[in-house]
Amino acid sequence: MYKKFIYLQWKSFFRAAGVASKLAQKILIGVVWAYFAFVFSGLAFIAFYGIQEEFGLDPLPTVSGFLIYAFALWIVIRYFIQKMPMVHVQPLLTLPLSKKRIVHFGLAKSTISFFNIINLFFFIPFGFILLKEDYNLWGVISWGLSIGCIILTTNFLNVLLNSQDRLLLVATAILLGLFGLQYYELFDITAFSEPVFMAPYYQPLWLLAPLALMIFSYRQSFEHFLKKLYMDSDEMRPKKEVQRATELKWLDGFGRTSFFLKNDIRLIVRNKRARMAVWMGVAFLFYGLIFMMDIYDYPLTKVFVGIFVTGGFLFSFGQFVPSWDSSYYALMMTQNVPYKEYLKSKWWLVVVGTLVSIPLASFYIFFSWESYFAILAGGIYNIGVNAHMVLLSGAYTRTPIDLNSMQRAFGDKKSFNAKTILLGIPKIFLPMFIFYIGVLVHSKLMGFILIGVVGVLGFALRNLVFDWIEKVYQNEKYQTLAAYKQKNT
């Protein structure tokens, strides 16, 4: 039966439109996987010998203590980025197939993800290093298996927490609070987490605890999806919600662009998936705190932080223009819709989001003026250059977004995919290259100024850029319409 499911998934991939581009994407993703596998394998050696030689500590208990942060961070990252297990359920429901097997296959498929496999490239080399350094064989095996169980537990928790926004926000706030208390030496949670994660090493029977936790989370996820797999179940029925009409007359000053602006604001207010883009923008304001430690005190790192801190909403929402409108894009193309006004509305939305984030990120001044200069330069660059680049990349991404997918079993609940991450690479490294030129010419300050100048220049030339992007969208219109018709992409 499972072999038949794999066969159907294989056919679904090769019979979809744009299989050549999808295959090229898979190859590029494979290259990215290989890169991260190399990085994580190297981190295993750094984690052991760096801790042992630089700090004079026992690597295994030290790493075990900090695993509490690693696993909490995995849960948060999975929530925002990892896709839900995608099985095309509706065609299968009319066939004499066991619904339990469909759910089991979907959950099994979710375990073969980047977030699970990449951990193997750290913990397996780390385990071999431990054995090479004469650590207890059965203790290392038991410790490694317990870590694997906890990683899979975070995978299944992602299924259960996927509709619990408030719970996740509370967990994120607690995680940041604990990290801040430890950084300023007020409270060290690793003193409590270390004996918990080290218990399977000293006594292999403790492996049963994380194993039971993994089985319990799997069972809960299984029941969660099984309830949603019936077309007549309460979970599958759309909830009746009363929405108040929002006139937003204050946007009328934007002329014809105001019509599209109002639609986008209503989308953000009314749709959970679009609201997540706003929350991502808020979360990215604190992203730079990770890089404020001395070990990350490099100018290029600060440029990287400046782009992301001010560009959270820009990347999370702007990357999916026009995908937000994919459900009615074909209808919109039959109307007299001026592409330029449509694109301008999206551009103004992400620009305003970036403008708001610049003063909100002013608390980075307490770390250093150089840090805030990087954020200010990154914000200007995002407004003048990256705001146009996200619109341009949207013409080629062609990833349909089902705004009602929250109500579907095994639906894709994420606004992120590997393709958008790959298209985001030039948006990140180009300002770093500009900064490097400024440093070679004069100084770091000149590098920040040069980034800002490029951003101002891009803003000044926005009308010419819009004309070019409009032509690209018109040329790609029919390919985009064909891609949005595909239900199995």
Secondary structure, DSSP 8 states (H G I E B T S, - for coil): -HHHHHHHHHHHHHHSTTHHHHHHHHHHHHHHHHHHHHHHHHHHHIIIIIHHHHS---HHHHHHHHHHHHHHHHHHHHHHH--------HHHHTSS--HHHHHHHHHHHHHSSHHHHHHHHHHHHHHHHHHHTT--HHHHHHHHHHHHHHHHHHHHHHHHGGG-HHHHHHHHHHHHHHHHHHHTTS--THHHHHHHHHHHHH-GGGGHHHHHHHHHHHHHHHHHHHHHTSTTSGGGS-----------GGGGGGTTHHHHHHHHHHHHHH-HHHHHHHHHHHHHHTGGGGG-SGGG--HHHHHHHHHHHH-HHHHHHHTTTTGGGGGGHHHHHTS---HHHHHHHHHHHHHHHHHHHHHHGGGGGGT-HHHHHHHHHHHHHIIIIIHHHHHHHHHHH-----TTGGGSTT----S--HHHHHHTHHHHHHHHHHHHHHHHHT-HHHHHHHHHHHHHHHHHTHHHHHHHHHHHHHHTHHHHHHHHT-S--
